Amino acid sequence: MRGAAMSLSPSLFSVGLTFQCPQCNFTVIKNGSWFQVVSHYKCEGCGREIRITYPDKIGIFQKHAHLAAPPPGAR
């Protein structure tokens, strides 16, 4: 793994994040905590088993970074 430039930010664990099925583009919306632990899921759109790799997760969290709450005490 390369440097820890971006991690799966805990500030997004309770935020709804979106991911599109690479097969049919069906959009799933789940909390960041779901994306943190899931490695695959069954797409509701096409019924295929979709793998979510760690690089996929990093991309999902980066895409939604603007939704992260500032850490407590930050100004």
N, C-alpha and C positions, 0 to 999 in steps of 0.2 A: 504494500500500500504506500502510495506517495505521502508526502507531508499532510498533516491534518489541517489543510486549508479550510475545509468546511466539514462540519460534523452534523449529526442528526440532532439539531438543537432542541433541547428539552422545552424551550419556550414555544415550540410548535406542536408539542404532544397533544394538546387539547384543542388544536385548531383544525378545522376541516380542510384537508388537502385534496387536490384532484390528480387523477392519473388516467390517461387514456389507453385503452387496450390497443396494443400494437397491431392486432389482427383486424378489429372492426371499428376502432375509435370510440367504443362505448366508454363513457366517462364514469369512473367510480369516485365517490367522495367519502373519505374516511379520515378520522383523526390521525395526526402525526404519530401517535403511539401505536396505532395499527400498522402503519408503514414500517415503523421501527422493528417490529417483531415478525412480520409476515415474509415468507419467502416465495409463496405462490398463492394464487386464488383462482376460483372459477369465474370467468367473465359472465356476467348476466346477459350480455348482448349476444355473444356467439357461442357460449358454453364451453369454450376452450380453457384449458389449464394455462394460466399466464404466470411466468416466472418474473419475480421482481428481484433484481440483483442489487448488491450494495451500491454500485455506481448509479443504478436507476434511482435508488433511495436518495443518494446525494443530490442528484438532479432535481428530484421532487422537492426536497427541502430547500435547495437554492432558489427554485422557481417561486417558492412561497416565503422566502426570507423576509420580505417586506411586511408580512403579517405577524412576525414575531413580536411578542411583548418585550419591552425593554427589561433588563434584569432589575430586580428590586434595588432601590437606591440610586439607579442611574438617572442622570438629569438630561 
